[in-house]
C-alpha cells in the first residue's frame, strides 16, 4: 500500500499563500492618505457615500465622515 507524502502538497500550499500575501500587501499599499485633518462636518442625513478613502477624492481633498456619510472635503491644516 503506497504511503501518502504530504510534503510536496504542503510546500505548494505554502508557496500559494505567500504569493497571495504579497499580492494583498501590494494592493493595500495603494491606498493614499492625504495630509491634513478632516474638519467636524454637519451630519448628512442622506448617508451619501462619495468616497471610501482619500485616494478617491480629487486634488487635496480628504475623505471625511459626516455622520453616516463619507464625503470629499478640504482638510484643516496638517496631522
Number of C-alpha atoms within 10 A of each C-alpha: 3 4 5 6 8 9 9 9 10 11 11 12 12 12 12 11 12 12 12 12 11 10 11 11 11 11 9 9 8 9 12 13 11 18 15 15 15 20 15 12 12 9 13 14 10 9 14 14 14 14 17 16 17 21 18 16 20 11 10 14 19 29 26 24 23 19 15 12 18 20 23 22 18 17 19 13 10 9 9
